[in-house]
């Protein structure tokens, strides 16, 4: 029951907040004032730089993880087809078709 109370309470708070942001002051809504302030402040520039850095870190992290799994290094190019799949030393082969079941053989 407490979960439903939390959802209802959050919904009510959200509706009240949205209604308050729609109040017009000097011909413009509070929401527009807040939006203009965020776009004109220097905090937005710093947050943009942080987001770009985080994006670059994630990109480099995934690239490094992929190289670790596939066995490639920064100096080598694409692995030859005859090489085994990465440092895990297993070969990638297509799966075999499933054997027919008893009901398929009777038909």
N, C-alpha and C positions, 0 to 999 in steps of 0.2 A: 504494500500500500504506500510505503514511503517513496517508491519510484514514481508512482503516478503523481503524488504530491509534488515531487521535484519537477517533473515535466510541466505540470500545470503552473507552478510558481514561475518557472523559467519563461513560459509562454506569456504570462501576464507581465512580467518585468520587461520582456522584449517589446510587447505591444505598447506599453507605457513609454519606453525609451524612444521608440519610433515616432509616436505621437508628439512627444516633447521636441524632437528634432525638426518637426514640421512647422513649429511656431515661427511666424514671420516677425522679424525685428528690422525696422527701417527698410522695408521692401524686400528683404532677403531672408531665407530660412536659416535657422541655426545650423542645419546640416551643411548648407552652402558655405557659411562662414568657417566652419570647422574644416571643410574640404579645401577651401582656399588657403587657410592657415597652414595645413599640412603640406600643400604644394609649394608654398612660398618660404617655408622654414628651411633651415639648413639641416635639420634632422633627416629630411627625406633624402638628401644627397648622401649622407653617411649610411643610411639604411640601404640605399641602392648599392653602394660600394660593398657593404657587408654581404648582401645577397649575391652580387657578382662573384665575390671571393668564395662564398659557400658553394656556388654552382661550379666554379672551377675546381674546387677541392673534391667535390663529388665526382666530377668527370674524371679527374686524374686518379682518384681512388678506384673507380670501377675499371678504368683502363689497366691499372696495376694488378688488380685482382684477376682480370681476364688473362693478362700475361702470365700470372702465376699458375693459373689452372691450365692454360693451353701450352705452357712451356716456352713461350716466346720471350726474347729479351729485347732490350731497346736497340741493340746493334743488329740483330737478325731481322730478316724480312719474314714473309709468310713461310710457314713450315711446308716442306715438300709433302706430296701425297703419300709417300711411302713411310713417313714418320708416324710413330705412335702418338696418340692423342695426349700430349702434355706429359707432365712428370708422373702422372698416375699410371702410366704404362698399360693402357688398355686400348684395344682396337675398336673402332666404330664399324659395325657391320649391320646390314639390314636384317630385320627380324624375319624369321621363317613363318610361312603361312600356317595358320592353325590347322590341326588335323580335323577331319570331318567327325562330327558327333554321330552317335548311334541313330538318332532320328533322321539325319541327313542321308545316311547310308541306306535306310529302308525306303526312301523315296525314290 
